[in-house]
């Protein structure tokens, strides 16, 4: 299995979320579309989000859940990953920190059921 790990940056401007990611299989940052499903008022980065991005093999969608772990620390999980609409046997987990109005996270891919 090819190991995938990288960096994810989440921002919110004018009530619109925006994501960027970079991993060990890429040569440049790529955009990730972020749509909030449920976010509590007390922290703009905690919640559930529908996310979409492009890969070489096609369009990917997932459910991103972000929970607060500590004062400025966050846990991120990308679940229900689908490539071109077909369910995949992977998920992604990461740990992030809020700095200068951004959530900056390191993440890695996991194969489910192994």
PEJOHU-V90756 format. One record per pair of residues at least 4 apart in sequence whose ideal C-beta (glycine too) atoms are under 6 Angstrom apart, sorted by sequence separation. I is the first residue (numbers start at 1). J is the second residue. D is the distance in whole Angstrom. If there is no record, write none. Layout:
<<I;J;D> <I;J;D>>
This chain:
<<22;26;6> <69;73;4> <12;17;5> <55;60;5> <69;74;6> <82;87;6> <83;88;5> <98;103;5> <99;104;6> <40;46;6> <68;74;6> <69;75;5> <11;18;5> <22;29;5> <53;60;5> <81;88;4> <96;103;5> <97;104;6> <39;47;3> <66;74;6> <67;75;5> <96;104;6> <10;19;5> <20;29;5> <21;30;6> <38;47;5> <52;61;5> <81;90;5> <96;105;3> <38;48;5> <66;76;5> <9;20;5> <21;32;6> <37;48;4> <51;62;5> <94;105;4> <37;49;6> <65;77;5> <79;91;5> <94;106;6> <8;21;5> <19;32;3> <36;49;6> <51;64;5> <78;91;6> <94;107;3> <64;78;5> <78;92;4> <6;21;6> <7;22;5> <19;34;5> <34;49;5> <35;50;5> <49;64;4> <92;107;5> <6;22;5> <62;78;4> <63;79;5> <77;93;5> <6;23;3> <17;34;4> <34;51;6> <48;65;5> <63;80;5> <92;109;5> <62;80;6> <76;94;4> <4;23;5> <5;24;6> <32;51;6> <33;52;4> <62;81;5> <90;109;5> <91;110;6> <46;66;5> <76;96;6> <32;53;4> <45;66;6> <61;82;5> <90;111;6> <46;68;5> <74;96;4> <89;111;6> <60;83;5> <89;112;5> <73;97;6> <58;83;6> <59;84;6> <72;97;5> <58;84;4> <72;98;5> <76;105;5> <12;44;5> <45;103;5> <11;102;5> <9;102;6> <10;103;4> <9;104;5> <8;105;4> <7;106;6> <8;107;6> <5;108;4> <4;109;4> <1;111;6>>
